[in-house]
Amino acid sequence: MKYRKFGTCEWSPSVLGFGCCRFPVLGGDYTIIDEPQAIKMLRFAIEAGVNYLDTAYDYHGGNSERLVGKALRDGYRNRVMLTTKLPCWLVKDAGDFDTFLNEQLERLQTDHVDFYLLHRLNTMEQSWPAMRDMGVFDWAEMAIAEGRIGGLGFSFHDSIGVFKDIVDAYDHWAFCQIQYNYMDIDEQAGTVGLKYAASRGLPVVIMEPLLGGRLADPPTTVRKIWDSAPEKRTPVDWALRWLWNQPEVTVVLSGMSTLEQVEQNIVSACSSDIDKMDESGLALIDRVRAAYRKFRAVPCTQCRYCMPCPNGVDIPWVFSAYNRGLVHDDLGFMRMNYNTLPQRIRASECIGCHKCEERCSQRIPIADWMPRVHAVLGEGLPYPDA
């Protein structure tokens, strides 16, 4: 396993971190984790040298933290740096800071977390100004002094201007976590934000390195570009190596769902390095990016922050079906799958309340998309912009 410096910490994280948001589940229910398999995956990764685990209050309906707590029994807790997140959108007053952290420590079966993030800081939900004005920095410094958290960070989904404001607002950030991949170089914090944070001495942890898995299974047009490279690698390997090639990247989180994915990503991590991707490799990434941008699809990463829908629509599944039909030029198959869904969770059931849009990290106008998606998948109409 390869390791990189983490700010001023003496400890060094593995370049591959385990994102605990996409464990294998049972019966297609996101909240019911396949516990034996998930624990096996986590412990396999730790044995292979992965020492950074990232979970959150709401992952898997609250069950990710419980699962991680079970997996870290038998001495595994002492082998990792454990990170979880404050659900900022649920905080009503400053007293909730302790309420949530105490609940999370109990779930995780530990007396402290090594890092605590302010989850999903943005101005869309007003989570950033709300946390700042409630005195979260003073609270965090007290929690650090008490030994309940080791350092404070934040995860981010907003514009580059907001990102810089947050970085500059507090002198004691331990690190930041941003969505970044070869398609998101100009989105949210982007490359500019990555370099800005690094210039301020902040370690940068990367989430969504495969854009919610969408970059792992490319359409034929994109796969032909990958296959044209003299050096044969999987699309996942290329995507991860592109990130690790950048000296500003500290840890790349992968939300792995199978043991095979864990094994493959560990192999990639062990052979990663900084500034080792040559001009032909970088040019290949540029060609792939250009090819992807020709596809017109919804920029959903399957993070499920939009859920639950008040009317029961399974928003991430609906968008996934639409995207996959377009990208893989197989709307017929996706229409068949869509129409086997219970009526209550289809796009047609959207009532336009817009509550999901307040929580969407990608700023997707979900209520506008729902009738368009249903027209294509449910009624067999052509793609609207065709």
ROPA-438364 format. One record per residue (C-alpha): residue number from 1; x, y, z. Coordinates in Angstrom, 1 decimal, decimal comma, padded with zeros to 4 digits. Layout:
<tizas>
@pos=NUM	X=X	Y=Y	Z=Z
...
</tizas>
This chain:
<tizas>
@pos=1	X=000,0	Y=000,0	Z=000,0
@pos=2	X=001,1	Y=003,5	Z=-000,7
@pos=3	X=000,8	Y=006,4	Z=001,9
@pos=4	X=000,9	Y=010,1	Z=001,7
@pos=5	X=001,5	Y=013,0	Z=004,1
@pos=6	X=-001,6	Y=014,3	Z=005,9
@pos=7	X=-000,9	Y=017,9	Z=006,7
@pos=8	X=001,1	Y=018,3	Z=009,8
@pos=9	X=000,1	Y=014,9	Z=011,2
@pos=10	X=002,8	Y=012,4	Z=012,0
@pos=11	X=000,4	Y=009,7	Z=010,8
@pos=12	X=000,2	Y=009,0	Z=007,0
@pos=13	X=-003,0	Y=007,8	Z=005,4
@pos=14	X=-003,2	Y=005,1	Z=002,7
@pos=15	X=-003,9	Y=006,6	Z=-000,7
@pos=16	X=-007,0	Y=004,5	Z=-000,9
@pos=17	X=-009,7	Y=005,1	Z=001,6
@pos=18	X=-012,7	Y=003,0	Z=002,2
@pos=19	X=-015,9	Y=004,9	Z=001,6
@pos=20	X=-018,6	Y=003,2	Z=003,7
@pos=21	X=-021,6	Y=004,4	Z=001,7
@pos=22	X=-022,1	Y=001,6	Z=-000,8
@pos=23	X=-021,8	Y=-001,7	Z=001,1
@pos=24	X=-023,5	Y=-004,7	Z=-000,4
@pos=25	X=-027,1	Y=-004,9	Z=000,6
@pos=26	X=-029,8	Y=-007,5	Z=000,9
@pos=27	X=-033,0	Y=-007,6	Z=-001,2
@pos=28	X=-032,2	Y=-004,3	Z=-002,9
@pos=29	X=-032,9	Y=-002,4	Z=000,3
@pos=30	X=-030,2	Y=000,3	Z=000,8
@pos=31	X=-030,7	Y=000,3	Z=004,5
@pos=32	X=-030,1	Y=-003,5	Z=005,0
@pos=33	X=-026,4	Y=-004,2	Z=004,7
@pos=34	X=-025,1	Y=-007,7	Z=004,0
@pos=35	X=-023,1	Y=-007,6	Z=007,3
@pos=36	X=-020,9	Y=-010,7	Z=006,9
@pos=37	X=-019,8	Y=-009,7	Z=003,4
@pos=38	X=-019,3	Y=-006,0	Z=004,4
@pos=39	X=-017,3	Y=-006,9	Z=007,4
@pos=40	X=-015,2	Y=-009,3	Z=005,3
@pos=41	X=-014,5	Y=-006,5	Z=002,8
@pos=42	X=-013,5	Y=-003,9	Z=005,4
@pos=43	X=-011,2	Y=-006,3	Z=007,3
@pos=44	X=-009,6	Y=-007,5	Z=004,0
@pos=45	X=-008,9	Y=-003,9	Z=003,1
@pos=46	X=-007,4	Y=-003,1	Z=006,5
@pos=47	X=-005,2	Y=-006,2	Z=006,4
@pos=48	X=-004,0	Y=-005,0	Z=003,0
@pos=49	X=-002,9	Y=-001,6	Z=004,5
@pos=50	X=-006,0	Y=000,6	Z=004,0
@pos=51	X=-006,1	Y=002,7	Z=007,2
@pos=52	X=-008,7	Y=005,4	Z=006,4
@pos=53	X=-012,4	Y=004,7	Z=006,8
@pos=54	X=-015,1	Y=007,3	Z=006,0
@pos=55	X=-018,7	Y=006,9	Z=007,0
@pos=56	X=-021,5	Y=009,3	Z=007,9
@pos=57	X=-024,6	Y=009,6	Z=010,1
@pos=58	X=-027,1	Y=008,9	Z=007,3
@pos=59	X=-025,2	Y=006,3	Z=005,1
@pos=60	X=-027,3	Y=003,2	Z=004,6
@pos=61	X=-030,1	Y=004,8	Z=006,6
@pos=62	X=-027,9	Y=005,1	Z=009,7
@pos=63	X=-026,7	Y=001,5	Z=009,5
@pos=64	X=-023,2	Y=002,2	Z=008,0
@pos=65	X=-021,9	Y=003,5	Z=011,3
@pos=66	X=-023,3	Y=000,5	Z=013,1
@pos=67	X=-021,7	Y=-001,9	Z=010,6
@pos=68	X=-018,3	Y=-000,1	Z=010,8
@pos=69	X=-018,5	Y=-000,4	Z=014,6
@pos=70	X=-018,9	Y=-004,1	Z=014,4
@pos=71	X=-016,2	Y=-004,5	Z=011,8
@pos=72	X=-013,7	Y=-002,6	Z=014,0
@pos=73	X=-014,0	Y=-005,0	Z=016,9
@pos=74	X=-011,2	Y=-007,5	Z=017,6
@pos=75	X=-008,4	Y=-004,9	Z=017,5
@pos=76	X=-009,2	Y=-003,4	Z=014,1
@pos=77	X=-010,2	Y=000,0	Z=015,5
@pos=78	X=-006,6	Y=000,6	Z=016,5
@pos=79	X=-005,4	Y=000,0	Z=013,0
@pos=80	X=-007,4	Y=002,8	Z=011,3
@pos=81	X=-008,2	Y=006,5	Z=011,3
@pos=82	X=-012,0	Y=006,7	Z=011,6
@pos=83	X=-014,0	Y=009,5	Z=010,1
@pos=84	X=-017,7	Y=010,3	Z=010,3
@pos=85	X=-019,8	Y=013,3	Z=009,7
@pos=86	X=-022,2	Y=015,7	Z=011,4
@pos=87	X=-025,6	Y=015,7	Z=009,5
@pos=88	X=-025,7	Y=019,5	Z=009,3
@pos=89	X=-029,1	Y=019,6	Z=007,6
@pos=90	X=-030,6	Y=018,0	Z=010,8
@pos=91	X=-029,0	Y=020,4	Z=013,3
@pos=92	X=-031,6	Y=022,8	Z=014,8
@pos=93	X=-029,5	Y=024,4	Z=017,5
@pos=94	X=-026,0	Y=024,1	Z=019,1
@pos=95	X=-027,1	Y=021,5	Z=021,5
@pos=96	X=-027,5	Y=019,1	Z=018,6
@pos=97	X=-023,7	Y=019,0	Z=018,1
@pos=98	X=-023,3	Y=016,9	Z=021,2
@pos=99	X=-026,5	Y=014,9	Z=020,6
@pos=100	X=-025,4	Y=013,7	Z=017,2
@pos=101	X=-021,8	Y=013,0	Z=018,1
@pos=102	X=-022,7	Y=011,0	Z=021,2
@pos=103	X=-025,1	Y=008,9	Z=019,2
@pos=104	X=-022,5	Y=008,3	Z=016,5
@pos=105	X=-019,9	Y=007,3	Z=019,0
@pos=106	X=-022,3	Y=004,8	Z=020,4
@pos=107	X=-023,1	Y=003,4	Z=017,0
@pos=108	X=-019,4	Y=003,1	Z=016,2
@pos=109	X=-018,6	Y=001,5	Z=019,5
@pos=110	X=-015,8	Y=003,9	Z=020,2
@pos=111	X=-015,0	Y=006,8	Z=022,5
@pos=112	X=-013,6	Y=009,0	Z=019,8
@pos=113	X=-013,4	Y=009,5	Z=016,0
@pos=114	X=-010,1	Y=010,6	Z=014,5
@pos=115	X=-011,8	Y=013,1	Z=012,2
@pos=116	X=-015,2	Y=014,7	Z=012,2
@pos=117	X=-016,6	Y=016,4	Z=009,1
@pos=118	X=-019,3	Y=019,0	Z=008,7
@pos=119	X=-021,2	Y=017,1	Z=006,2
@pos=120	X=-022,3	Y=018,6	Z=002,8
@pos=121	X=-021,5	Y=022,2	Z=003,6
@pos=122	X=-023,1	Y=024,6	Z=001,1
@pos=123	X=-025,2	Y=027,7	Z=000,8
@pos=124	X=-028,1	Y=026,0	Z=-001,0
@pos=125	X=-029,4	Y=024,5	Z=002,3
@pos=126	X=-027,8	Y=027,3	Z=004,3
@pos=127	X=-025,8	Y=024,6	Z=006,1
@pos=128	X=-022,6	Y=026,6	Z=006,0
@pos=129	X=-023,8	Y=029,9	Z=007,5
@pos=130	X=-026,0	Y=028,0	Z=009,9
@pos=131	X=-023,1	Y=025,9	Z=011,3
@pos=132	X=-020,8	Y=028,9	Z=011,5
@pos=133	X=-023,3	Y=031,1	Z=013,3
@pos=134	X=-024,2	Y=028,4	Z=015,8
@pos=135	X=-020,7	Y=028,3	Z=017,0
@pos=136	X=-019,6	Y=025,0	Z=015,6
@pos=137	X=-015,9	Y=026,0	Z=015,7
@pos=138	X=-015,9	Y=026,7	Z=019,4
@pos=139	X=-017,8	Y=023,4	Z=020,0
@pos=140	X=-015,4	Y=021,4	Z=017,9
@pos=141	X=-012,3	Y=022,8	Z=019,7
@pos=142	X=-013,9	Y=021,8	Z=023,0
@pos=143	X=-014,7	Y=018,3	Z=021,6
@pos=144	X=-011,1	Y=018,1	Z=020,4
@pos=145	X=-009,8	Y=019,1	Z=023,9
@pos=146	X=-012,0	Y=016,4	Z=025,4
@pos=147	X=-010,6	Y=013,8	Z=023,1
@pos=148	X=-013,9	Y=012,9	Z=021,4
@pos=149	X=-012,7	Y=014,0	Z=018,0
@pos=150	X=-009,2	Y=014,3	Z=016,7
@pos=151	X=-009,7	Y=017,1	Z=014,1
@pos=152	X=-012,4	Y=019,0	Z=012,2
@pos=153	X=-012,9	Y=018,9	Z=008,5
@pos=154	X=-015,7	Y=019,5	Z=006,0
@pos=155	X=-017,2	Y=017,9	Z=002,9
@pos=156	X=-018,4	Y=020,1	Z=000,2
@pos=157	X=-020,9	Y=020,5	Z=-002,7
@pos=158	X=-021,2	Y=024,1	Z=-003,9
@pos=159	X=-019,4	Y=026,6	Z=-006,1
@pos=160	X=-015,7	Y=027,5	Z=-006,0
@pos=161	X=-016,4	Y=030,9	Z=-004,4
@pos=162	X=-018,2	Y=029,3	Z=-001,5
@pos=163	X=-015,4	Y=026,7	Z=-001,2
@pos=164	X=-012,7	Y=029,4	Z=-000,8
@pos=165	X=-014,9	Y=031,2	Z=001,7
@pos=166	X=-015,1	Y=028,1	Z=003,9
@pos=167	X=-011,4	Y=027,3	Z=003,6
@pos=168	X=-010,5	Y=030,8	Z=004,6
@pos=169	X=-013,1	Y=031,0	Z=007,5
@pos=170	X=-011,2	Y=028,8	Z=009,9
@pos=171	X=-007,5	Y=028,4	Z=010,6
@pos=172	X=-007,7	Y=025,0	Z=012,1
@pos=173	X=-009,4	Y=022,8	Z=009,5
@pos=174	X=-007,7	Y=019,4	Z=009,6
@pos=175	X=-008,7	Y=018,7	Z=005,9
@pos=176	X=-011,4	Y=019,0	Z=003,4
@pos=177	X=-013,3	Y=016,5	Z=001,3
@pos=178	X=-014,4	Y=017,3	Z=-002,3
@pos=179	X=-016,1	Y=015,6	Z=-005,2
@pos=180	X=-013,4	Y=015,3	Z=-007,9
@pos=181	X=-012,8	Y=013,1	Z=-010,9
@pos=182	X=-011,7	Y=013,5	Z=-014,5
@pos=183	X=-015,2	Y=014,7	Z=-015,4
@pos=184	X=-015,6	Y=017,2	Z=-012,6
@pos=185	X=-012,5	Y=019,3	Z=-013,2
@pos=186	X=-014,6	Y=022,5	Z=-013,5
@pos=187	X=-017,5	Y=021,5	Z=-011,3
@pos=188	X=-018,0	Y=022,4	Z=-007,6
@pos=189	X=-014,5	Y=022,9	Z=-006,1
@pos=190	X=-012,9	Y=021,4	Z=-009,1
@pos=191	X=-009,2	Y=021,5	Z=-009,9
@pos=192	X=-009,0	Y=025,2	Z=-008,8
@pos=193	X=-010,4	Y=024,2	Z=-005,4
@pos=194	X=-008,1	Y=021,2	Z=-005,1
@pos=195	X=-005,0	Y=023,4	Z=-005,7
@pos=196	X=-006,4	Y=026,2	Z=-003,5
@pos=197	X=-006,9	Y=024,0	Z=-000,5
@pos=198	X=-003,5	Y=022,4	Z=-001,0
@pos=199	X=-001,8	Y=025,8	Z=-001,2
@pos=200	X=-003,3	Y=026,6	Z=002,3
@pos=201	X=-001,8	Y=023,4	Z=003,7
@pos=202	X=-005,0	Y=021,4	Z=003,8
@pos=203	X=-005,0	Y=017,7	Z=003,0
@pos=204	X=-007,6	Y=016,9	Z=000,3
@pos=205	X=-009,7	Y=013,8	Z=000,5
@pos=206	X=-011,5	Y=012,9	Z=-002,8
@pos=207	X=-015,0	Y=011,5	Z=-003,0
@pos=208	X=-016,9	Y=010,3	Z=-006,1
@pos=209	X=-013,7	Y=009,4	Z=-008,0
@pos=210	X=-015,9	Y=007,4	Z=-010,4
@pos=211	X=-018,9	Y=009,8	Z=-010,4
@pos=212	X=-021,1	Y=007,5	Z=-008,5
@pos=213	X=-019,9	Y=004,5	Z=-010,5
@pos=214	X=-020,8	Y=005,9	Z=-013,9
@pos=215	X=-017,2	Y=006,0	Z=-015,1
@pos=216	X=-016,7	Y=002,3	Z=-014,3
@pos=217	X=-019,0	Y=001,0	Z=-017,0
@pos=218	X=-018,4	Y=003,2	Z=-020,1
@pos=219	X=-020,5	Y=003,1	Z=-023,3
@pos=220	X=-019,0	Y=001,6	Z=-026,4
@pos=221	X=-017,7	Y=004,8	Z=-027,8
@pos=222	X=-015,7	Y=005,5	Z=-024,6
@pos=223	X=-014,6	Y=002,0	Z=-024,2
@pos=224	X=-013,0	Y=002,1	Z=-027,7
@pos=225	X=-010,9	Y=005,0	Z=-026,6
@pos=226	X=-009,7	Y=003,2	Z=-023,5
@pos=227	X=-009,0	Y=000,1	Z=-025,6
@pos=228	X=-006,9	Y=002,2	Z=-028,0
@pos=229	X=-004,2	Y=002,9	Z=-025,4
@pos=230	X=-001,0	Y=000,8	Z=-025,7
@pos=231	X=-001,1	Y=000,4	Z=-021,9
@pos=232	X=-004,1	Y=-001,8	Z=-021,1
@pos=233	X=-006,0	Y=-000,8	Z=-017,9
@pos=234	X=-009,6	Y=-000,9	Z=-016,8
@pos=235	X=-011,6	Y=002,4	Z=-016,8
@pos=236	X=-011,5	Y=002,3	Z=-013,0
@pos=237	X=-007,8	Y=001,9	Z=-012,9
@pos=238	X=-007,3	Y=004,9	Z=-015,3
@pos=239	X=-009,7	Y=007,1	Z=-013,3
@pos=240	X=-008,0	Y=006,3	Z=-010,0
@pos=241	X=-004,4	Y=006,7	Z=-011,3
@pos=242	X=-005,4	Y=010,1	Z=-012,8
@pos=243	X=-006,3	Y=011,2	Z=-009,3
@pos=244	X=-003,3	Y=009,8	Z=-007,6
@pos=245	X=-001,0	Y=011,3	Z=-010,2
@pos=246	X=-001,8	Y=014,7	Z=-008,7
@pos=247	X=000,4	Y=015,7	Z=-005,7
@pos=248	X=-002,5	Y=017,7	Z=-004,1
@pos=249	X=-004,6	Y=014,6	Z=-003,7
@pos=250	X=-004,1	Y=013,0	Z=-000,3
@pos=251	X=-006,7	Y=010,2	Z=-000,1
@pos=252	X=-009,1	Y=008,8	Z=-002,7
@pos=253	X=-012,3	Y=007,3	Z=-001,2
@pos=254	X=-013,9	Y=004,4	Z=-003,0
@pos=255	X=-017,4	Y=003,3	Z=-002,1
@pos=256	X=-016,7	Y=-000,4	Z=-002,8
@pos=257	X=-019,6	Y=-002,9	Z=-003,0
@pos=258	X=-017,9	Y=-006,2	Z=-003,7
@pos=259	X=-014,7	Y=-007,9	Z=-002,5
@pos=260	X=-013,5	Y=-008,0	Z=-006,1
@pos=261	X=-013,7	Y=-004,2	Z=-006,2
@pos=262	X=-011,7	Y=-004,0	Z=-003,0
@pos=263	X=-009,0	Y=-006,3	Z=-004,4
@pos=264	X=-008,8	Y=-004,4	Z=-007,7
@pos=265	X=-008,6	Y=-001,0	Z=-006,1
@pos=266	X=-005,9	Y=-002,1	Z=-003,7
@pos=267	X=-003,8	Y=-003,3	Z=-006,7
@pos=268	X=-004,3	Y=000,1	Z=-008,3
@pos=269	X=-003,3	Y=001,9	Z=-005,1
@pos=270	X=-000,2	Y=-000,1	Z=-004,6
@pos=271	X=001,1	Y=000,8	Z=-008,1
@pos=272	X=000,1	Y=004,5	Z=-008,0
@pos=273	X=002,4	Y=007,4	Z=-007,9
@pos=274	X=002,7	Y=011,2	Z=-008,3
@pos=275	X=003,5	Y=012,8	Z=-011,7
@pos=276	X=004,0	Y=009,4	Z=-013,3
@pos=277	X=001,2	Y=009,6	Z=-015,9
@pos=278	X=002,9	Y=010,6	Z=-019,2
@pos=279	X=001,5	Y=013,0	Z=-021,8
@pos=280	X=-000,1	Y=010,1	Z=-023,8
@pos=281	X=-002,0	Y=009,0	Z=-020,7
@pos=282	X=-003,2	Y=012,5	Z=-019,9
@pos=283	X=-004,2	Y=013,0	Z=-023,5
@pos=284	X=-006,2	Y=009,8	Z=-023,3
@pos=285	X=-008,1	Y=011,1	Z=-020,3
@pos=286	X=-008,9	Y=014,3	Z=-022,3
@pos=287	X=-010,3	Y=012,3	Z=-025,2
@pos=288	X=-012,5	Y=010,2	Z=-022,8
@pos=289	X=-013,7	Y=013,4	Z=-021,1
@pos=290	X=-014,7	Y=014,9	Z=-024,5
@pos=291	X=-016,5	Y=011,7	Z=-025,5
@pos=292	X=-018,5	Y=011,6	Z=-022,3
@pos=293	X=-019,5	Y=015,2	Z=-022,7
@pos=294	X=-021,3	Y=014,4	Z=-025,9
@pos=295	X=-023,8	Y=012,3	Z=-024,0
@pos=296	X=-026,8	Y=014,2	Z=-022,6
@pos=297	X=-027,7	Y=012,7	Z=-019,3
@pos=298	X=-028,7	Y=013,7	Z=-015,8
@pos=299	X=-025,6	Y=014,5	Z=-013,6
@pos=300	X=-026,8	Y=012,3	Z=-010,7
@pos=301	X=-024,1	Y=010,5	Z=-008,7
@pos=302	X=-026,5	Y=008,2	Z=-006,7
@pos=303	X=-025,5	Y=009,8	Z=-003,4
@pos=304	X=-029,2	Y=009,6	Z=-002,3
@pos=305	X=-029,1	Y=012,9	Z=-000,4
@pos=306	X=-032,5	Y=013,6	Z=-002,2
@pos=307	X=-034,1	Y=010,7	Z=-000,4
@pos=308	X=-036,6	Y=009,9	Z=001,0
@pos=309	X=-039,0	Y=011,5	Z=-001,5
@pos=310	X=-042,2	Y=012,6	Z=000,4
@pos=311	X=-044,2	Y=010,9	Z=-002,3
@pos=312	X=-042,2	Y=007,8	Z=-002,5
@pos=313	X=-040,3	Y=008,2	Z=-005,8
@pos=314	X=-037,0	Y=006,4	Z=-006,0
@pos=315	X=-035,2	Y=009,4	Z=-007,5
@pos=316	X=-031,7	Y=007,9	Z=-007,8
@pos=317	X=-033,0	Y=004,7	Z=-009,4
@pos=318	X=-035,1	Y=006,6	Z=-011,9
@pos=319	X=-032,2	Y=008,8	Z=-013,0
@pos=320	X=-029,8	Y=005,8	Z=-013,1
@pos=321	X=-032,2	Y=004,0	Z=-015,5
@pos=322	X=-032,5	Y=007,0	Z=-017,7
@pos=323	X=-028,7	Y=007,6	Z=-017,8
@pos=324	X=-027,9	Y=004,0	Z=-018,5
@pos=325	X=-030,4	Y=003,8	Z=-021,3
@pos=326	X=-028,9	Y=006,8	Z=-023,0
@pos=327	X=-025,2	Y=006,2	Z=-022,4
@pos=328	X=-025,4	Y=002,6	Z=-023,4
@pos=329	X=-027,9	Y=003,2	Z=-026,2
@pos=330	X=-030,3	Y=000,6	Z=-024,8
@pos=331	X=-033,5	Y=002,5	Z=-023,8
@pos=332	X=-035,5	Y=-000,6	Z=-024,6
@pos=333	X=-034,0	Y=-002,6	Z=-021,8
@pos=334	X=-034,2	Y=000,2	Z=-019,3
@pos=335	X=-037,9	Y=000,8	Z=-020,3
@pos=336	X=-038,6	Y=-002,8	Z=-019,5
@pos=337	X=-036,9	Y=-002,5	Z=-016,1
@pos=338	X=-038,6	Y=000,8	Z=-015,3
@pos=339	X=-042,1	Y=-000,6	Z=-016,1
@pos=340	X=-041,6	Y=-003,5	Z=-013,7
@pos=341	X=-041,2	Y=-001,0	Z=-010,8
@pos=342	X=-044,1	Y=-000,5	Z=-008,5
@pos=343	X=-046,1	Y=002,5	Z=-009,7
@pos=344	X=-045,6	Y=004,4	Z=-006,5
@pos=345	X=-041,8	Y=004,8	Z=-007,0
@pos=346	X=-041,8	Y=005,8	Z=-010,7
@pos=347	X=-041,1	Y=009,3	Z=-011,9
@pos=348	X=-044,8	Y=009,8	Z=-012,8
@pos=349	X=-045,6	Y=010,0	Z=-009,0
@pos=350	X=-043,5	Y=013,2	Z=-008,6
@pos=351	X=-045,8	Y=016,0	Z=-007,3
@pos=352	X=-043,3	Y=018,8	Z=-007,8
@pos=353	X=-042,8	Y=019,7	Z=-004,2
@pos=354	X=-039,1	Y=020,5	Z=-004,9
@pos=355	X=-038,0	Y=019,3	Z=-001,4
@pos=356	X=-035,5	Y=016,9	Z=-003,0
@pos=357	X=-033,8	Y=019,8	Z=-004,8
@pos=358	X=-033,0	Y=021,5	Z=-001,5
@pos=359	X=-030,8	Y=018,5	Z=-000,6
@pos=360	X=-029,4	Y=017,7	Z=-004,1
@pos=361	X=-025,6	Y=018,0	Z=-004,0
@pos=362	X=-025,5	Y=018,4	Z=-007,8
@pos=363	X=-028,2	Y=021,1	Z=-008,0
@pos=364	X=-030,3	Y=019,0	Z=-010,4
@pos=365	X=-033,8	Y=020,5	Z=-011,1
@pos=366	X=-035,3	Y=017,1	Z=-010,2
@pos=367	X=-039,0	Y=018,1	Z=-010,5
@pos=368	X=-038,4	Y=019,4	Z=-014,0
@pos=369	X=-036,7	Y=016,2	Z=-015,0
@pos=370	X=-039,2	Y=013,7	Z=-013,6
@pos=371	X=-041,9	Y=014,2	Z=-016,3
@pos=372	X=-039,3	Y=014,1	Z=-019,0
@pos=373	X=-037,8	Y=010,9	Z=-017,7
@pos=374	X=-041,2	Y=009,3	Z=-017,4
@pos=375	X=-042,1	Y=010,3	Z=-020,9
@pos=376	X=-039,1	Y=008,4	Z=-022,2
@pos=377	X=-039,1	Y=005,4	Z=-019,9
@pos=378	X=-042,7	Y=005,1	Z=-019,1
@pos=379	X=-044,4	Y=006,2	Z=-022,2
@pos=380	X=-041,8	Y=005,3	Z=-024,8
@pos=381	X=-041,4	Y=008,7	Z=-026,3
@pos=382	X=-038,1	Y=009,8	Z=-027,8
@pos=383	X=-035,5	Y=011,5	Z=-025,8
@pos=384	X=-036,8	Y=015,1	Z=-025,4
@pos=385	X=-033,7	Y=016,9	Z=-026,9
@pos=386	X=-033,3	Y=014,5	Z=-029,8
</tizas>
